[in-house]
Amino acid sequence: MDIAIYGAGGSGRELEEMLVSYPELRGLWDDIIFIDDTKEQGTFRGYQVMPYERIVELYSPESLEIAIAVGEPASRELLLNKVKNSGYKLATVVCPLAKISKSAYLGEGVIIIEKNVLVSEDAHIGDNVWVNANAIIGHDVRIGNNCQISSFAFIGGRTRVDENTYIGAAAAIRENIQIGHDTIISMGAIVLKDVRDYKIVMGNPAREIAENKDRRVFK
Ligand SMILES: CC(C)(COP(=O)(O)OP(=O)(O)OC[C@H]1O[C@@H](n2cnc3c(N)ncnc32)[C@H](O)[C@@H]1OP(=O)(O)O)[C@@H](O)C(=O)NCCC(=O)NCCS
């Protein structure tokens, strides 16, 4: 079984480096391939790179798992639908230095990058969620599909984050909070109250300052 990293940007390169750095991960897949729809077939960092259409021609769903390595939740959702329509399974990759409670649930395609992530007791992380280094996900937290949890984010116990939401770096979210879907929690926000769907929140205490109309974090 090979692994294809969908996205040859920063996230994709981080994932590749993690895959080759830890002996526990190195043996899980035979070969690494990059998928990038903006690149012609060729090589990238010594690996094959090709657009998705070419992957579908060359690899059967039985021979390949795909890791979606893009930071925009809306793009994660789009790519998830695309690869699922072609019958591929998502690769779940967890840094061996993360602490995942035995009672936590990780969905298909969860990627936990590098060190010091904590996923606490009975937390439930949906499919296709990307969690960056040093994020803390409290007990009984529920994270919906396609979310991105940035470095040093803190999510307090029993909080719920609905699908396609972006949690910025070093944001802190109080316990028992409901965060809507397609929402952006800005870098460093201190979230003390529930956040509705499609909102952008900022500051300390965090306030809803705009609509996430175009569903884009990185402009
Ligand atoms: C929320 C966010 C998406 C807004 O981005 P944007 O729409 O491009 O907004 P701008 O940078 O143009 O800023 C708009 C205003 O909000 C303010 N602002 C932006 N981000 C802020 C933040 N995190 N906290 C407080 N204020 C912020 C800006 O100072 C600016 O204020 P002004 O109009 O008074 O000058 C972005 O700030 C953010 O937090 N992105 C996530 C970053 C991150 O977590 N990266 C880690 C992974 S690489």
The ligand as a Tripos MOL2 file, in Angstrom:
@<TRIPOS>MOLECULE
LIG
   48    50     1     0     0
SMALL
NO_CHARGES

@<TRIPOS>ATOM
      1 C1         -9.1980   35.6540   11.0790 C.3       1 LIG1
      2 C2         -8.3010   35.8270    9.8760 C.3       1 LIG1
      3 C3         -8.6040   34.7000    8.8920 C.3       1 LIG1
      4 C4         -8.6400   37.1840    9.2630 C.3       1 LIG1
      5 O1         -7.8540   37.3650    8.1580 O.3       1 LIG1
      6 P1         -8.1710   38.5770    7.1450 P.3       1 LIG1
      7 O2         -9.6070   38.5190    6.7260 O.co2     1 LIG1
      8 O3         -7.1140   38.5010    6.0860 O.co2     1 LIG1
      9 O4         -8.0670   39.8550    8.0450 O.3       1 LIG1
     10 P2         -6.9740   41.0050    8.0360 P.3       1 LIG1
     11 O5         -5.6190   40.4420    8.3250 O.co2     1 LIG1
     12 O6         -7.1690   41.8100    6.8060 O.co2     1 LIG1
     13 O7         -7.4060   41.8660    9.2990 O.3       1 LIG1
     14 C5         -8.6480   42.5200    9.3950 C.3       1 LIG1
     15 C6         -8.6850   43.2320   10.7300 C.3       1 LIG1
     16 O8         -8.7670   42.2450   11.7940 O.3       1 LIG1
     17 C7         -7.6340   42.3570   12.6630 C.3       1 LIG1
     18 N1         -7.1950   41.0030   12.9800 N.ar      1 LIG1
     19 C8         -6.7850   40.0610   12.0840 C.ar      1 LIG1
     20 N2         -6.5030   38.9300   12.7300 N.ar      1 LIG1
     21 C9         -6.7220   39.1490   14.0360 C.ar      1 LIG1
     22 C10        -6.5820   38.3440   15.1830 C.ar      1 LIG1
     23 N3         -6.1940   37.0770   15.1030 N.pl3     1 LIG1
     24 N4         -6.9180   38.8820   16.3810 N.ar      1 LIG1
     25 C11        -7.3390   40.1690   16.4700 C.ar      1 LIG1
     26 N5         -7.4820   40.9960   15.4020 N.ar      1 LIG1
     27 C12        -7.1660   40.4820   14.2080 C.ar      1 LIG1
     28 C13        -6.5840   43.1200   11.8780 C.3       1 LIG1
     29 O9         -5.7270   43.8020   12.7490 O.3       1 LIG1
     30 C14        -7.4440   44.0480   11.0370 C.3       1 LIG1
     31 O10        -7.8590   45.1250   11.8660 O.3       1 LIG1
     32 P3         -7.9830   46.6160   11.2570 P.3       1 LIG1
     33 O11        -9.0600   46.5290   10.1970 O.co2     1 LIG1
     34 O12        -8.3690   47.4340   12.4360 O.co2     1 LIG1
     35 O13        -6.6520   46.9360   10.6710 O.co2     1 LIG1
     36 C15        -6.8000   35.7700   10.2480 C.3       1 LIG1
     37 O14        -6.4420   36.8930   10.9920 O.3       1 LIG1
     38 C16        -6.4210   34.5540   11.0810 C.2       1 LIG1
     39 O15        -6.5220   34.4990   12.2980 O.2       1 LIG1
     40 N6         -5.9560   33.5100   10.3570 N.am      1 LIG1
     41 C17        -5.4880   32.2840   10.9610 C.3       1 LIG1
     42 C18        -3.9850   32.3410   11.1480 C.3       1 LIG1
     43 C19        -3.4440   31.0670   11.7310 C.2       1 LIG1
     44 O16        -3.9710   30.5070   12.6790 O.2       1 LIG1
     45 N7         -2.3600   30.5540   11.1440 N.am      1 LIG1
     46 C20        -1.7690   29.3170   11.6290 C.3       1 LIG1
     47 C21        -1.5550   28.3210   10.5560 C.3       1 LIG1
     48 S1         -0.4780   28.8010    9.2980 S.3       1 LIG1
@<TRIPOS>BOND
     1     1     2 1
     2     2     3 1
     3     2     4 1
     4     2    36 1
     5     4     5 1
     6     5     6 1
     7     6     7 2
     8     6     8 1
     9     6     9 1
    10     9    10 1
    11    10    11 2
    12    10    12 1
    13    10    13 1
    14    13    14 1
    15    14    15 1
    16    15    16 1
    17    15    30 1
    18    16    17 1
    19    17    18 1
    20    17    28 1
    21    18    19 ar
    22    18    27 ar
    23    19    20 ar
    24    20    21 ar
    25    21    22 ar
    26    21    27 ar
    27    22    23 1
    28    22    24 ar
    29    24    25 ar
    30    25    26 ar
    31    26    27 ar
    32    28    29 1
    33    28    30 1
    34    30    31 1
    35    31    32 1
    36    32    33 2
    37    32    34 1
    38    32    35 1
    39    36    37 1
    40    36    38 1
    41    38    39 2
    42    38    40 1
    43    40    41 1
    44    41    42 1
    45    42    43 1
    46    43    44 2
    47    43    45 1
    48    45    46 1
    49    46    47 1
    50    47    48 1
@<TRIPOS>SUBSTRUCTURE
     1 LIG1         1 GROUP 0 **** ****
